[in-house]
């Protein structure tokens, strides 16, 4: 049994939800998101307690798989339109820096040319003191994917730790050839 699917989803006061058949539309201060529930999952809105509950229509393996997944996706949508999501990256290395040019992010991370990254429309990138990058948006998966794409350009190397890393990510530094 999915323990995640059984949990009720709490709705914040600043969000509004519309359920039309199997489509869920969530509207909040940061934007609007929608999700189409699978046929084997039904949703019920408890107006008094401001909660959402999901139910399975069939007891089979496919319904069980989609039960917890649907609950998590709807919960992430509610958090996204009410609070938003953000990921922070840190650039470490001599001469490594970043800057914004309009909405585009320009990275100088040791290559012979600067690398330009165009974010999608629903993602906002901010740069603080040229070594800290913040990615913000209402879709958790898009924010995480954008952060991973930026980190992939120059991942931290294990000898000096130079590269782009998530904030508070620990890199295990290896000992060099001399065995110092």
N, C-alpha and C positions, 0 to 999 in steps of 0.2 A: 504494500500500500504506500502511496505517495503521501508523506507527511506534509510536504510543501503545498500540495494541491488542496489539502483540507483547511489550511489556514485562511481566515477571512482577510480580505484586503481593506484596509482603512482608507477612506477618502478624506483628504484635507478639505478644509472649508473653502479654499479658493479654487477648487476644481469642480467641473461639471461633467457628468457622464450621460451619454445617450446610448441606449441599447435598442437596435433595430434588427430583429431576427437574430442572426449570428454575428452581426457587425457591432463592434464596440467603438464609440467615438468619445475621446477624452479631451476636454477643453480646459486649459489652465492659463495662468498669466504669461507663460513663456511660449505658448503655441498650442497647436492642435495635432493630435495623433489618432490613428484609427487602426483597428486590428480585426481580422475576420477569424472568428473561432472555428475550430474544426467541427464537423457534424456530430461527433461523439461527445462534445462538451457543451454544456448549457450554463448560463450565468444568471444570477438573481441579485437584484439591487435591493438592499434593506435600507429604506429611506430614513427610518427612525434612528438607527445606529450609525448611519453613513458608512456602511460596509458593503462589499461585494463578496459573493460566495459562488464558487464554481462547482458543478455537478457533472458526473459522468452519466450518459444515457445507456451505455453498454458496459458490461464487465469483461473486457478482453484486453489483450496485451497492448494493442494500439491505443486504446482509450487511456490505459494506465500511463503510457509514455507521454501522451499529450496533456494529461491532467496537470502535472506539476509544471510542465513547460508553459502552458497557457497562463497559469496563475503568475508565474515569474515574469513573463512578458508584459502582462497587463499591469503588474505592480511597478515594473521599470518604466512603463509609459506614464503612469500616474506621478512617479517621482520626477520624471523628466519634464513634464509640463508644469509641475509646481515648483521644484527647486532647480532642476537642471543637473547635468553631470559635467565633471571636469577632470582632466588628467594633467599632471605637471611633469615636465621633462627638464633635465639639467644637462648642460653641455660642459664637458671638462676637457681641457687640453690647451696647450699654448697656441694662441692665434685662432682658436675655434670660436666662432660667434654667429649670431643670428640677427636678423632684422626683418621688419615688415615693409613691404612696398605695396601700398594699397591694402588689399586683402591677402596678397601672396606672401609666403614665408621664404626668405632667402637665407640659405645656410652656407657658411664658409667653414668647412670641417676637414681641411687638409687635402682636398682634391685640387686639381689644376684649374677648376672652374667652379663658380658658385652654383648651388643647386636650388632651383625654384620649385616650390610646392604650392599648387592651387588647391585650397580647401573647398569642399562641397558647399552649397548655399546655406545649409543648416548648421554649419560648423564655424565657430569664431576662434581665431588664433590670436593670442596676445603674447608680446615679448617684453620681459622685464630685464633690465640691465644686460642685455645681449647674450646672457647665458641661461636664462630661465624662460621656458616656453610653457604657456598654459593653453590647453585645448578645451573649449566649452561647447556644449550643445544639449539638445533635449533627447537625443537618441543615444542610449548607452553603447550600443554596438558600433555606431558610427564614430563616436568619440574615441573608443578603444582602438578601433581599426586605424584611425588617423594618427594616433599616438604611436602605434606599432609601426606604421609606415614611415614616420619621421625617424624613429629609433633605428629602423632597419638600414637607414642610409649610412650611419657610422656607429655600429654597436660598440659598447665598451670592450676594449681589448684587455686580456688578462695580465699583462706585464706592467703597464703603467696606469691603466684604468682610463685612458683617454677615450672619448667618444660621447655618444648621446645616451643617457640613462634616464629611467624613471626617477622621480624624486624619492629619496629614501631607499633606493635599490642598492643592495650591497653586492659588490663585485669581489670575488676571491682573487687576490693578487698572487700570481705565481712567482716563484723565485727564478731569477735569470740563469744563464749558462754558468756563470762563475760560482753560483751557489752561495751567494753572499750571506 
